[in-house]
Amino acid sequence: MPAPTQCGTSVSGEARPGLRTKRSMRIEGRNYRTIWLDDDGRSVRVIDQTKLPHRFETQILRSSDDAARAISDMVVRGAPLIGVAGAYGLALAMAEDSTDAGLDAAYDKLLETRPTASNLRWALDRLRDCLRATPRQRRRERAYAEAGAIAEEDTGFCEAIGRHGADIIKAAAERHPDRAVNILTHCNAGWLATVDWGTALAPIYKAAREGVALHVWVDETRPRNQGASLTAFELLGEGVAHTVIADNAGGHLMQHGLVDLCIVGADRVTRTGDVCNKIGTYLKALAARENGVPFYAAMPSSTIDWRMRDGVKEIPIEQRDAREVTHISGLTEDGSVATVQLAPAGSAARNYAFDVTPARFVTALITECGICPATEQGLRGQFPGRPADGR
């Protein structure tokens, strides 16, 4: 493992539109980000991820209420993107009511939309602190500028994660020069989960673009199937070889030497290296440890919650609507999208959205600063200067 490196955490720049010249991913021949300012310079446009992979549609967010609904309904999802959407939600709020009361009300409303992802609070805290120090008449302009800067930082962070993580994949390719590197990932931690590039998928995109032969095992990721729909959609667009598998197949593949490494994203990481991610990640980490498969988590520094030590005890785990477990949507033979019921009527269901993988099962963390052990010492080596209590 490369030695931990230190780096700064500010790569801000001016906000730019969602359509790109040549940044990361393409849809229908055009380069997109997941979120951008609309033509009026005030509204925010996002890719509606609830419609993928069968339809590509965008939504316009014209108010902070629109932003809150987009986050809670998973029109936008993925910890880094949730943070950016929350920041733009506060900007929209400042266009509605730039008073201190308006700022605090919008902050509280947006914060409660998704309780698990650390990036949301991080972005909202950053924007609120910035706006409290800004005269009321300038808050709207400042809010949009700061939200745009956060979006630019996320893109830079994810691109750097891709560069660092690609080294791991290239090293695996050198160990297996006669075949493709087999990588297992869980949920969707690609560009759709961020502003651009992604976290867990960024190293895959970087390595593939450098000519590394690789293949991705894509967990379906029940109950919302973000792997089978979103990750597969992304990999198809990039021309990356992949195979969608049932969630429970990962352990079998590892037992038979069909997985060289696992890379997952993260929704919150404690300062001690515990990783909270989509439900089912913990089981993959256990299988990886049992079979000697390296298990990496990739995330920007905005995902680190420096206040927390014990992820299992301290991280709030979101429980979503049980209907996500009992029902499923898909494309029918006539080309329409339909929702059907899987479980018998009357059966109870519970929908835990995340689980926590203790740091001891994580081979290393991949951040914008490099690769480090999943320990407090490892993280502080990359991000020095944090108080002892993480605040």
C-alpha positions in Angstrom: 0.0 0.0 0.0 1.4 3.4 -0.9 2.4 5.6 2.1 -0.4 7.9 3.3 -0.1 11.4 2.0 -1.3 14.8 3.2 -3.2 17.2 1.1 -5.5 20.1 1.4 -9.3 19.9 1.1 -10.1 23.0 -0.9 -10.2 22.9 -4.6 -13.0 25.4 -5.2 -13.8 27.0 -8.5 -16.6 28.8 -10.2 -19.9 27.0 -10.8 -20.3 25.7 -14.3 -23.3 24.1 -16.2 -24.2 20.5 -16.2 -23.4 19.9 -19.9 -19.7 19.4 -20.2 -17.3 19.3 -23.1 -15.1 16.4 -22.0 -15.3 15.7 -18.3 -16.6 12.3 -17.4 -19.8 10.5 -18.6 -21.9 10.6 -21.7 -25.6 10.0 -22.2 -27.1 10.0 -25.7 -23.9 11.5 -27.1 -23.8 14.4 -24.6 -21.6 15.0 -21.6 -23.5 15.5 -18.4 -23.1 16.1 -14.7 -25.8 15.1 -12.3 -26.7 18.6 -11.2 -26.3 22.1 -12.7 -27.8 25.5 -12.8 -30.6 25.9 -15.4 -30.6 28.5 -18.1 -32.4 31.1 -15.9 -29.4 31.1 -13.5 -31.6 30.4 -10.5 -33.4 27.1 -10.9 -31.4 23.9 -10.5 -31.7 21.0 -12.9 -30.9 17.4 -11.9 -31.0 13.9 -13.6 -34.1 12.1 -12.3 -32.5 8.8 -11.1 -35.8 7.2 -10.3 -36.5 6.9 -14.0 -33.2 5.2 -14.9 -32.2 3.0 -16.6 -35.2 2.8 -18.8 -35.8 6.5 -19.2 -33.6 9.5 -19.1 -35.3 12.5 -17.7 -34.3 15.7 -15.8 -36.2 17.6 -13.2 -36.1 21.3 -12.4 -35.8 22.4 -8.8 -37.3 25.8 -8.4 -37.6 26.0 -4.6 -36.0 24.6 -1.4 -39.1 22.4 -1.0 -38.4 20.9 -4.5 -34.8 20.2 -3.4 -35.9 18.6 -0.2 -38.3 16.3 -2.1 -35.7 15.4 -4.7 -33.4 14.3 -1.9 -35.9 12.4 0.2 -37.5 10.7 -2.9 -34.1 9.7 -4.2 -34.4 11.7 -7.4 -30.9 12.5 -6.4 -29.0 10.1 -4.3 -25.5 9.1 -3.3 -23.8 10.9 -0.4 -21.7 13.4 -2.3 -24.5 14.4 -4.6 -26.9 14.7 -1.7 -24.6 17.2 -0.1 -24.4 19.3 -3.3 -28.2 19.1 -3.8 -28.6 20.3 -0.2 -26.3 23.2 -0.8 -28.2 24.3 -3.8 -31.4 23.8 -1.8 -30.1 26.4 0.6 -29.3 28.7 -2.3 -32.9 28.3 -3.6 -34.1 29.1 -0.1 -32.1 32.4 -0.1 -33.9 33.4 -3.3 -37.1 32.9 -1.3 -36.3 34.3 2.1 -32.8 35.4 3.0 -33.5 36.3 6.6 -31.8 34.4 9.5 -35.2 32.7 10.2 -35.5 31.7 6.5 -31.9 30.3 6.5 -32.5 28.3 9.7 -35.8 26.9 8.6 -34.4 25.7 5.2 -31.4 24.2 6.9 -33.6 22.1 9.3 -35.9 21.0 6.5 -33.1 19.9 4.2 -31.1 18.2 7.0 -33.9 15.9 8.0 -34.4 14.5 4.4 -31.6 11.8 4.7 -30.2 11.2 8.2 -27.3 8.8 7.4 -25.1 10.5 4.7 -22.5 12.7 6.3 -22.1 14.9 3.3 -25.5 16.5 3.7 -24.7 18.0 7.1 -21.2 18.9 6.0 -22.5 20.9 3.0 -25.3 22.5 4.9 -23.1 23.5 7.8 -20.5 25.0 5.4 -23.1 27.0 3.5 -25.0 28.2 6.7 -21.7 29.4 8.3 -20.8 31.2 5.1 -24.2 32.9 4.9 -24.4 33.9 8.5 -21.3 36.0 7.9 -22.8 37.5 4.8 -25.1 40.6 4.7 -28.7 39.6 3.9 -28.8 41.5 0.6 -25.8 39.5 -0.6 -26.8 36.1 0.6 -28.5 34.8 -2.5 -25.5 35.6 -4.7 -23.1 34.1 -2.1 -25.2 31.0 -1.7 -25.2 30.1 -5.4 -21.5 30.8 -5.6 -20.7 28.6 -2.6 -22.9 25.8 -3.8 -21.2 25.9 -7.2 -17.8 25.8 -5.5 -18.9 22.7 -3.5 -19.9 21.0 -6.8 -16.6 21.9 -8.3 -14.7 20.5 -5.3 -16.6 17.3 -5.4 -15.7 16.8 -9.1 -12.0 17.4 -8.3 -12.1 15.1 -5.3 -13.7 12.3 -7.3 -11.3 12.7 -10.1 -8.4 12.4 -7.6 -10.0 9.3 -6.0 -10.1 7.8 -9.5 -6.4 8.4 -10.1 -5.4 7.0 -6.7 -7.7 4.0 -6.9 -6.6 3.2 -10.5 -3.2 2.4 -9.1 -4.7 -0.4 -7.1 -6.4 -1.8 -10.2 -3.2 -1.5 -12.3 -1.2 -3.3 -9.6 -3.8 -6.2 -9.7 -3.5 -6.3 -13.5 0.3 -6.7 -13.2 -0.3 -9.7 -10.9 -2.7 -11.2 -13.4 -1.3 -10.2 -16.9 -3.1 -13.1 -18.6 -6.7 -12.1 -17.8 -8.9 -9.2 -16.9 -9.0 -7.9 -13.3 -12.3 -8.9 -11.6 -13.7 -6.2 -9.4 -16.9 -6.5 -7.2 -18.8 -3.4 -6.3 -22.0 -2.8 -4.3 -24.9 -0.3 -4.9 -24.0 2.7 -7.1 -21.0 4.8 -6.3 -20.4 6.1 -9.8 -20.9 9.5 -11.3 -24.6 9.3 -10.7 -23.9 9.3 -6.9 -21.7 12.4 -7.1 -21.4 15.4 -9.4 -19.1 13.7 -11.8 -16.7 10.7 -12.0 -18.0 8.9 -8.8 -16.1 7.3 -5.9 -15.9 3.5 -6.1 -16.4 3.6 -9.9 -13.9 6.5 -10.6 -10.9 4.2 -10.3 -12.6 1.7 -12.7 -13.2 4.5 -15.3 -9.6 5.8 -14.9 -8.1 2.3 -15.3 -10.3 1.4 -18.2 -9.4 4.6 -20.0 -5.8 3.7 -19.5 -6.3 0.4 -21.3 -6.4 -1.9 -18.3 -8.4 -5.1 -19.0 -11.1 -5.4 -16.3 -14.5 -6.8 -15.5 -17.0 -5.6 -12.9 -19.3 -7.8 -10.9 -22.3 -5.6 -10.2 -24.4 -6.4 -7.2 -28.1 -5.9 -7.9 -28.4 -4.1 -4.5 -31.9 -4.8 -3.2 -34.3 -3.4 -2.4 -33.9 -0.4 -4.8 -31.6 -2.2 -7.2 -29.2 0.7 -7.7 -26.5 -1.7 -8.9 -28.6 -3.5 -11.5 -30.1 -0.2 -12.7 -27.7 2.7 -12.1 -24.2 1.0 -12.0 -25.0 -1.2 -15.0 -26.3 1.9 -16.8 -23.1 3.8 -16.2 -20.8 0.9 -17.2 -22.7 0.4 -20.4 -22.3 4.0 -21.2 -18.5 3.7 -20.7 -18.2 0.4 -22.5 -16.8 -1.3 -19.4 -17.3 -5.1 -19.2 -19.6 -6.1 -16.4 -22.0 -8.7 -15.2 -25.0 -8.1 -12.9 -25.3 -10.6 -10.1 -27.8 -11.4 -7.3 -26.6 -9.8 -4.0 -26.1 -13.2 -2.5 -23.7 -14.4 -5.2 -20.7 -12.4 -4.1 -19.5 -14.9 -1.5 -19.7 -17.7 -3.9 -17.6 -15.8 -6.5 -14.9 -15.0 -3.9 -14.7 -18.7 -2.8 -13.9 -19.7 -6.3 -11.3 -17.0 -7.0 -13.4 -14.9 -9.3 -13.0 -11.6 -7.4 -9.6 -9.9 -7.2 -10.8 -6.9 -5.2 -13.8 -5.1 -3.9 -14.4 -1.4 -4.1 -17.4 0.2 -2.5 -18.4 3.8 -1.8 -19.4 5.2 1.6 -22.2 7.4 3.0 -20.4 8.1 6.3 -17.0 7.2 7.6 -16.1 7.6 11.3 -12.7 9.1 12.2 -11.6 5.6 13.2 -12.4 4.2 9.7 -15.7 2.4 10.2 -17.6 2.6 6.9 -21.4 3.1 6.6 -22.7 2.2 3.2 -25.7 0.7 1.4 -27.2 -2.3 3.2 -25.4 -5.5 2.3 -21.9 -4.0 2.3 -21.0 -5.5 5.6 -21.7 -9.0 4.4 -19.5 -8.5 1.3 -16.7 -7.3 3.6 -17.1 -10.4 5.8 -16.9 -12.7 2.7 -13.9 -10.8 1.4 -12.0 -11.2 4.7 -12.8 -14.9 4.8 -11.5 -15.4 1.3 -8.5 -13.1 1.4 -10.0 -10.5 -1.1 -8.9 -6.9 -0.6 -11.8 -4.7 0.4 -11.6 -0.9 -0.3 -13.9 2.0 0.4 -13.6 5.1 -1.7 -15.0 8.5 -0.5 -14.2 12.2 -0.5 -13.2 13.9 2.8 -16.6 15.4 3.1 -17.9 11.9 3.9 -15.7 11.6 7.0 -17.6 12.4 10.2 -14.8 13.4 12.6 -17.2 13.6 15.5 -17.9 9.8 15.6 -15.7 6.9 16.7 -18.0 3.9 16.7 -20.0 3.6 13.6 -22.1 0.6 14.7 -23.3 2.5 17.8 -23.3 6.1 16.6 -24.3 6.3 13.0 -28.1 6.8 12.5 -29.4 4.2 10.1 -32.2 5.4 7.9 -35.3 3.2 7.6 -37.2 3.7 4.4 -40.7 2.7 3.3 -41.3 -1.0 3.5 -42.9 -0.8 0.1 -39.4 -0.7 -1.4 -39.0 -4.3 -0.1 -42.4 -5.6 -0.9 -42.7 -4.1 -4.4 -40.4 -3.8 -7.4 -40.5 -1.8 -10.7 -39.3 -2.8 -14.1 -39.7 -2.7 -17.8 -42.5 -4.8 -19.3 -42.5 -6.5 -22.7 -44.6 -3.7 -24.2 -42.1 -1.1 -23.2 -43.9 0.4 -20.2 -42.6 0.6 -16.7 -44.7 -1.2 -14.1 -44.6 -1.8 -10.4 -45.5 -5.2 -9.1 -45.9 -6.7 -5.6 -43.4 -9.4 -4.6 -44.4 -10.3 -1.0 -47.8 -11.5 0.0 -50.3 -8.9 1.2 -50.2 -8.7 5.0 -46.6 -9.7 5.5 -44.6 -7.2 7.5 -41.4 -5.8 5.9 -38.5 -3.7 7.3 -36.2 -1.6 5.1 -32.9 -0.7 6.6 -31.1 1.4 4.1 -27.5 1.1 5.3 -25.2 -1.0 7.4 -21.8 -0.4 9.0 -18.6 -2.3 8.2 -16.1 -2.0 11.1 -12.7 -0.7 10.1 -11.0 -4.0 10.8 -12.6 -5.5 7.7 -11.5 -2.6 5.4 -8.2 -3.1 3.7 -7.8 0.7 3.0 -9.6 3.9 2.3 -9.3 5.8 -1.0 -9.7 9.5 -0.7 -8.8 12.5 -2.8 -5.5 12.6 -0.9 -4.5 9.0 -1.6 -4.7 5.6 0.0 -4.6 5.2 3.8 -5.3 2.6 6.5 -8.8 2.5 7.8 -7.7 3.9 11.2 -7.8 7.2 13.0 -4.1 7.5 12.5 -4.4 6.8 8.8 -7.1 9.4 8.3 -5.4 12.1 10.4 -2.2 11.5 8.5 -4.1 12.5 5.3 -6.1 15.3 7.0 -4.1 16.8 9.8 -5.1 19.5 12.1 -8.4 18.1 13.4 -9.2 18.6 17.1 -9.1 15.5 19.3 -12.9 15.4 19.5 -13.2 15.7 15.7 -15.0 19.0 15.8 
